[in-house]
Amino acid sequence: MFSSNTRTILQQNISWFVIAAIFFVTGIAAAILFMGNERIFLGDLTAGQKKMLEDLAELVFGGSPLRGITLLLINNLLASLQMMLLGAILGIPPLLGLFVNGALLGSVVVLAAEKFQLLHFILLGILPHGIFELPAFIISAAFGLKVGFHLVFPLHGKKRGESLVTIWREYWSVFPLVLNLLIVAAIFEVMITPFFLKNFYDFLHRFCCPPGLISTTTAYFNAIKELVGKLQLGH
């Protein structure tokens, strides 16, 4: 359960969460609209991150589940903290991070729809861990945007330094929530999502999907890897 202080801070910052979500959804929409030109649209933004993603995937899924969960948690935790810390650069890094990550997700989903039924791809491959990971990402990015904004326009009755300290205190008050969301997301992504794919995809293929769809976990992950390489994606 959330503490009353955490609930209060979340309620007070709803507008920032909405703004962050808008930038993220805008990235998804832009990727969908620019499909067919994804290399032009995303190549320059993500080319330098491709190897990092490939190396992380090998480390996460190439060893024991505990190792994979730990590595994924550390990676996502550092990414979230980075979104908050770099907000001090006028909020530009978290803004770009929201847009680019939204664009990457949108492109992967649309390209994956060529190989899978879209609804099943979302339900099995994204939703199980995404419902925990994305809120943590949005919360951290929202506070990063807030830091950038109030370094230019200080909080009412406060100086810039005081505004920064106030926002940092707010973020650290909700950080346990962010951490818990990322822990659950890492467990789901390493343990639950593959379980769903292994145990339910053949069932969905048999009863819900048109013929010709990929119906094995191995083929599924190989197809996703192919999509990643095609897009030159990064996390």
Secondary structure, 3 states (H helix, E strand, C coil): CCCHHHHHHHHHCHHHHHHHHHHHHHHHHHHHHCCCCHHHHHHHHHHHHHHHHHHHHHHHHCCCHHHHHHHHHHHHHHHHHHHHHHHHCCCHHHHHHHHHHHHHHHHHHHHHCCCCCHHHHHHHHHHHHHHHHHHHHHHHHHHHHHHHHHHHCCCCCCCHHHHHHHHHHHHHHHHHHHHHHHHHHHHHHHHHHHHHHHHHHHHHHHHCCCCCCCCCHHHHHHHHHHHHHHHCCCC
